[in-house]
Amino acid sequence: MIFKLLELFLIFFKIGLFTVGGGMAMLPLIQQELVERHMMTLQQSVDMVAISQMTPGPFAINSATFVGMQLYGVPGAAIATLGVVLPSILICLIVAHMLKRFQSSFWVQSTLGGIRPVVMALIAYSFLTISFDSLLPNGFGAAIDVPVLVIAVLSFAFLEMGKVNPVLLILASGIFGALFLRPS
């Protein structure tokens, strides 16, 4: 068990170390590290996203805690959470110390400018992966899950208009799903 917890810590340490741009940017790494190692399925990773998004707190921490809990209970949750936050803590301490001195540096500004497009690509990749798995749960060539599409379009419209609190959208969608949708 200790080796499995160490492996989980190292996976989430790596995810925490290389996730730039927020929690959603970590989804490709989670899929690569956990789904490809058969530690979780793609559907479980989609469930992790849903639960992590609707749970208060940072997405990365919620995701690590959820995965750790699913795999190894409370010790797994604690180890995965520590693994994902430790790189950020260390990097923030170093960057905060160094940035004051080099903030206006051409190289620092250029590096940050080069990182932004990669972050955008990581988020877009995650969006597309989750969208296809949600809308086409039986793969390409299968029918689109129309209720899921309707919920997504209406949620987007309400968010765009600024008419509904995202928490209420999540709750309403969850209730609708529990009452009317059946897992495939």
MOCOR-V929834 format. One line per field, one symbol per residue. ss: DSSP state (a for helix, b for strand, c for the rest). psi: psi as a letter, one per 40 degrees, with the letter a starting at -180 (. if undefined). A space follows every 10 residues. Layout:
# MOCOR-V929834
ss=???
psi=???
This chain:
# MOCOR-V929834
ss=caaaaaaaaa aaaaaaaacc ccaaaaaaaa aaaaaccccc caaaaaaaaa aaaaccccaa aaaaaaaaaa aaaaaaaaaa aaaaaaaaaa aaaaaaaaaa aacccaaaaa aaaaaaaaaa aaaaaaaaaa aaaaaccccc cccccaaaaa aaaaaaaaaa accccaaaaa aaaaaaaaaa cccc
psi=dddddddddd dddddddehh eiddeedddd ddddddefdi iddddddddd dddehiiidd dddddddddd dfaddddddd dddddddddd dddddddddd dedehddddd dddddddddd dddddddddd dddddgdeii eiihgddddd dddddddddd efdhhddddd dddddddddd ihi.
